[in-house]
Amino acid sequence: MYTEESSQQANPLDQEWTTPPTPTPGPNIQPTPTPDPREAWLAWAEVAKAVILWVTSFMLLLSVPVVTALPWVAYRMVSLGAEAARTLPTDKMLLLFSVIGILPAHLLTLAVIWMVISEGGRKPFWKTIGFEWPQGLHPAVTSLGCVMLAVVLFGLAQLVTYIYGERKTDIDLLIESSIYARIATAFMATATAPLVEEVIYRGVLYRALDKAAGAAVAVPVVSLLFAGVHVWQYRNNVAVIIVITVLSIVLTVSRALSGKMLPAFIIHLAFNGIQSIFIVLGGFIDADALK
């Protein structure tokens, strides 16, 4: 006997060949972002801009002190005539003007970098380059730790100098030319050099390289650039080159670990400050510098 109920049952084959429904993404599922090649190009364009600023700062540091000393050179040539060519290389006033010329070079460097990075004041300069306190760390604790690290680095510098011996460099001869050159050098080393160098290396160069290639590339490249620039100044003193290289690595690693450049600036400032104290005190101890 057949009934209507059995005749209305669904055919299993019809269910088997039915097309399954297409799943729809839920509200919490986000599509995988497609990498934008323009972002990579923009990142490397920032690296190129940073390198141009670095070269510009180097050229200013070479040229501005020469321009500053030109009036004195002209005066000596007029007053001494042919004798000036023999006396100028050891002229204490000429060396002093060369040191003083570093100040306008540093100020011009900061002005150029500020103009480019802030786009003429449209962007916050100090925040853009990372001149801020690291998140999660108290400023007092950070400052104390940075100063203590600078003291350790200075002690390491004295140990390395003791092991390899102390040899006079061009900077040493410049400093020892007069007590005024000592004071001017100590002032530049504390008041402007740490800020300008950190802005260039850990603020501009590191920021651009880290964004384009990551910290694994940015740390060694920036460390080598900073140390390499100073090698020529201390080329006949292995101990100082070693110290500068270690200092450069510590400054750049602190920038990478903290995510900000302010700790590197404090370490640099404290290290140079300790050196400056010894530079000035050495002038009063060395009787020849007072002549």
C-alpha positions in Angstrom: 0.0 0.0 0.0 1.3 3.4 -0.9 0.6 6.5 1.1 1.0 10.2 0.4 3.5 10.6 3.2 6.0 8.2 1.6 5.7 9.7 -1.8 6.5 13.2 -0.4 9.9 12.1 1.1 13.0 13.9 -0.3 15.2 12.0 -2.6 18.7 11.4 -1.0 20.4 12.0 -4.4 18.9 15.4 -4.6 20.4 16.4 -1.3 23.8 15.0 -2.3 24.1 17.1 -5.4 22.8 20.3 -3.9 25.4 23.2 -4.1 26.6 24.1 -0.6 25.9 27.7 0.5 28.7 30.2 0.1 30.1 31.3 3.6 29.9 34.9 4.3 32.6 36.6 6.3 31.6 37.5 9.8 31.9 41.0 11.3 35.2 40.2 13.1 37.0 38.7 10.0 39.1 41.2 8.2 40.6 40.6 4.7 44.3 40.2 4.5 45.8 43.6 3.6 47.6 43.8 0.3 51.2 45.3 0.6 51.3 48.7 -1.1 54.5 49.0 -3.1 54.3 52.8 -2.8 55.0 52.5 0.9 58.3 50.8 0.3 59.3 53.4 -2.2 58.4 56.2 0.2 60.4 54.5 3.0 63.5 54.3 0.9 62.9 57.9 -0.3 63.1 58.9 3.4 66.4 57.0 3.6 67.7 59.0 0.6 66.6 62.2 2.2 68.3 61.3 5.5 71.6 60.5 3.7 71.5 63.9 1.9 71.0 65.6 5.3 73.9 63.6 6.7 76.2 64.6 3.9 75.0 68.2 4.2 75.9 68.2 7.9 79.3 66.9 7.1 80.0 69.5 4.5 78.8 72.3 6.8 81.1 71.0 9.5 84.0 71.2 7.1 83.3 74.5 5.4 81.8 76.8 8.1 84.9 76.8 10.4 87.1 77.6 7.4 84.9 80.6 6.5 84.9 81.7 10.2 88.7 81.7 10.2 89.2 83.5 6.9 89.1 87.1 8.4 92.0 86.2 10.7 93.9 84.5 7.9 93.5 87.7 5.7 94.6 89.9 8.6 97.7 87.8 9.2 98.6 87.7 5.6 98.4 91.5 5.3 100.4 92.1 8.5 103.1 89.4 8.1 103.2 89.0 4.3 105.2 86.0 3.1 106.0 85.0 6.7 102.3 84.2 7.3 102.5 81.0 5.2 105.0 79.6 7.7 103.3 80.7 11.0 99.6 80.1 10.2 99.7 76.3 10.6 100.6 76.8 14.3 98.8 80.1 14.9 96.9 79.7 18.1 94.3 82.3 17.2 93.6 80.6 13.9 93.1 77.3 15.7 90.7 79.0 18.2 88.7 80.5 15.3 88.4 77.1 13.8 87.0 75.7 17.0 84.6 78.6 17.4 83.4 78.0 13.8 81.9 74.7 14.9 79.1 76.5 16.7 77.6 78.2 13.6 78.1 74.9 11.7 76.0 73.1 14.3 73.3 75.7 14.3 73.1 75.7 10.6 72.9 71.9 10.6 70.0 72.0 13.1 68.2 74.7 11.0 68.5 72.7 7.8 67.3 69.4 9.4 64.4 71.2 11.1 63.3 72.7 7.9 63.4 69.4 6.0 62.0 67.1 8.7 59.2 69.4 9.9 58.5 70.5 6.3 58.8 74.1 7.2 57.1 73.8 10.6 54.0 71.8 9.4 55.0 68.7 11.3 56.2 68.4 14.9 60.0 68.2 14.6 61.0 66.7 18.0 58.2 64.1 18.1 59.0 63.1 14.5 62.6 62.3 15.2 61.7 60.5 18.5 63.2 63.1 20.9 60.9 61.8 23.7 61.0 59.7 26.9 60.5 56.0 26.4 57.0 54.7 27.3 56.7 52.9 30.6 59.9 54.3 32.0 60.1 57.2 34.5 62.2 60.1 33.3 64.3 60.2 36.5 65.1 56.5 36.3 65.9 56.7 32.6 68.2 59.7 33.2 70.0 58.0 36.1 70.5 54.8 34.2 71.9 56.7 31.1 74.3 58.8 33.3 75.6 55.6 35.0 76.1 53.9 31.6 78.0 57.0 30.4 80.3 56.7 33.5 80.9 53.1 32.8 81.8 53.9 29.2 84.2 56.6 30.3 85.9 54.2 32.6 86.2 51.7 29.8 87.7 54.4 27.7 90.4 55.0 30.3 91.1 51.3 30.5 91.5 50.9 26.8 93.7 54.0 26.6 95.9 52.5 29.4 96.2 49.2 27.5 97.0 50.6 24.1 98.8 53.8 25.2 97.9 57.4 24.6 99.0 59.0 21.4 98.4 62.6 20.4 95.7 63.2 17.7 94.8 66.2 15.7 92.1 67.0 18.2 94.6 66.8 21.1 97.0 69.2 19.4 94.1 71.6 18.7 93.0 71.5 22.3 96.5 71.9 23.7 97.1 75.0 21.5 95.7 77.4 24.2 93.5 77.4 27.2 90.9 79.3 25.1 90.8 76.5 22.6 90.3 74.0 25.5 87.3 76.0 26.8 85.8 76.4 23.4 86.2 72.7 22.6 84.7 71.7 26.0 81.8 74.0 25.4 81.0 72.6 21.9 81.5 69.0 23.1 78.8 69.6 25.7 76.4 72.3 24.5 75.9 71.4 20.8 77.8 68.3 19.6 75.6 65.7 21.5 72.4 67.2 20.3 73.4 67.8 16.7 75.0 64.3 16.3 72.1 62.5 17.9 69.6 64.4 15.8 71.6 63.4 12.6 72.4 59.8 13.5 69.8 58.4 15.9 67.0 60.9 15.0 67.1 61.2 11.2 69.3 58.3 9.8 68.2 55.6 12.2 64.5 56.5 11.9 64.6 56.3 8.1 66.6 53.0 8.0 64.5 51.3 10.7 61.3 52.1 8.8 62.7 50.9 5.4 64.8 47.9 6.4 64.3 47.2 10.1 66.5 47.5 13.2 68.8 44.6 12.1 70.0 46.9 9.3 69.7 50.3 11.0 71.7 49.5 14.1 75.0 48.4 12.4 74.8 50.9 9.5 74.2 53.9 11.8 76.8 52.7 14.3 79.5 52.3 11.5 78.6 55.7 10.0 79.0 57.5 13.3 82.3 55.7 14.2 83.6 56.1 10.6 83.2 59.8 10.6 85.4 60.1 13.7 88.1 57.7 12.5 89.9 60.3 10.5 90.1 62.6 13.5 91.6 59.9 15.7 93.3 57.9 12.9 96.7 57.5 14.8 95.1 56.5 18.1 93.7 52.9 18.1 92.4 53.3 21.7 90.1 56.3 20.8 88.8 54.5 17.7 87.8 51.5 19.8 86.1 53.7 22.4 84.2 55.7 19.7 83.1 52.5 18.1 81.8 51.0 21.4 80.1 54.3 22.2 78.4 54.4 18.8 77.1 50.9 19.2 75.7 51.6 22.7 74.0 54.8 21.6 72.4 53.1 18.6 71.3 50.0 20.5 69.8 52.2 23.2 67.8 54.0 20.4 66.6 50.6 19.1 65.6 49.2 22.5 63.9 52.3 23.8 62.3 53.3 20.6 63.3 56.9 21.3 66.4 59.0 20.8 66.3 60.9 24.2 68.2 58.1 26.1 71.0 58.1 23.5 71.2 61.9 23.8 71.5 61.7 27.6 74.3 59.1 27.4 76.1 61.1 24.8 75.7 64.3 26.8 77.0 62.8 30.0 79.9 61.1 28.3 81.0 64.3 26.6 80.4 66.3 29.7 82.8 64.1 31.7 85.4 64.5 28.9 84.9 68.2 28.9 85.7 68.5 32.6 89.0 66.7 32.1 89.7 68.9 29.0 89.3 72.1 31.0 91.1 70.9 34.1 94.0 69.7 31.9 94.5 73.2 30.7 95.0 74.5 34.1 97.4 71.7 35.0 99.4 72.1 31.7 101.4 75.3 32.2 102.3 75.5 28.5 98.7 76.0 27.6 98.5 79.2 29.6 101.3 80.9 27.7 
